[in-house]
Amino acid sequence: MSAGRDAAGEAIGRLVPAILDALAVLEHAARHLDPETLAALTQAVGERGSDLGPALAAARALDWPEGLIPVRDCMERAGQAALGGLDGLAGAMAAPDPLRAAYRATRAYGRGCEAIYPLAPFMSAVSRFFLTPEAREDAALAARLSAQPGREGRGTMSLGGPPGSRGAAALYVPEDHDPARPAPLIVALHGGSGDGGGFLWTWLRDARSRDCILLAPTAIGRTWSLQDPALDGENITRLVAQVASGWAVDPARMLLTGMSDGGTFAYLHGLAAGVRFTHLAPVAAAFHPIMASVADPARLRGLPVFILHGARDWMFPPETAERAASLLVQGGAAVRHEEIADLAHCWPREANGRVLDWFLGGGRSPLVA
């Protein structure tokens, strides 16, 4: 039994770092996907190589002790997802639509994170991966997050169906959430072909580090109901109410953010009368002047809005964000506009911290041209 546990320990020590390294590669690739640099990016992933394949094969060859089989299963699913993502990226240029193939490959990041996250309370390397660089040095935070593994109503879970189900949502509640201390709420809306189960991981590291509850709904249809905002809007309202009834949410700190179609829907829903969100942060979103003209004037006055857009965005040009910022300022909103020089039509993960600084600090920043 001891020899078996020793071999399993060695396999864990080899496989976990390989999984986390592969996830980091997928995360980097998702941030830098761009039609102009796609060929070089996918080539670099292919030439870089990975220890994951051999480590996964070695783990599969072991006769695992019964008590470690759940650990093995988490690593197996995470490793398989991450390896598939790397292979998909490396071979994207051979696909009929290379950019679409590369985007599809990077979605393995969410599946890999979902599979390995249950090990975070027990493995410091996994826990550190799901913290911001600054929070990784906070020993007290690490201790609080791992103090009660498996605590009911904490960590990641689903509302309304399995992760990615239409109209359902993925939810993260900090492991150390205290009902006596209402937490800020982040509601993050996926892009047009995504889902909440995958998009949750775009924000989880920051939410976990900053003690925020994170909700990632999935659109009812193929994408958000841009032509009928009430359809998805009512579902989001219902999901937010469900979270607020089950956990302590701070009603004065509720952020609605989203990417691409999700960012556009953050405008449509977030500017409507009666919506409870205190801050909006659309990213890489489309914006039509009619959105400002039909927005509730009372809602718009003083509303903190942080607009993020890439200078290299090939789907919605940066002028889209400039026009949105100008029109919203004219309507009385408190707008911050940031154009990121090297960003294409991707989520700027490095900006999450700046958005949270703005959101948690009050958010009333002047327009940045």
GILIN-V252126 format. One record per run of one state. SS is the DSSP state (helix for helix, strand for strand, loop for the rest). FROM is the first residue (numbers start at 1). TO is the last residue. If there is no record, write none. Layout:
{{SS | FROM | TO} {SS | FROM | TO}}
This chain:
{{loop | 1 | 1} {helix | 2 | 32} {loop | 33 | 37} {helix | 38 | 48} {loop | 49 | 51} {helix | 52 | 60} {loop | 61 | 65} {helix | 66 | 90} {loop | 91 | 91} {helix | 92 | 94} {loop | 95 | 97} {helix | 98 | 106} {loop | 107 | 107} {helix | 108 | 119} {loop | 120 | 123} {helix | 124 | 129} {loop | 130 | 134} {helix | 135 | 137} {loop | 138 | 138} {helix | 139 | 145} {loop | 146 | 154} {strand | 155 | 159} {loop | 160 | 168} {strand | 169 | 173} {loop | 174 | 182} {strand | 183 | 189} {loop | 190 | 195} {helix | 196 | 209} {loop | 210 | 212} {strand | 213 | 217} {loop | 218 | 228} {helix | 229 | 246} {loop | 247 | 248} {strand | 249 | 259} {loop | 260 | 260} {helix | 261 | 270} {loop | 271 | 278} {strand | 279 | 283} {loop | 284 | 288} {helix | 289 | 294} {loop | 295 | 296} {helix | 297 | 300} {loop | 301 | 303} {strand | 304 | 310} {loop | 311 | 317} {helix | 318 | 330} {loop | 331 | 333} {strand | 334 | 340} {loop | 341 | 348} {helix | 349 | 360} {loop | 361 | 369}}
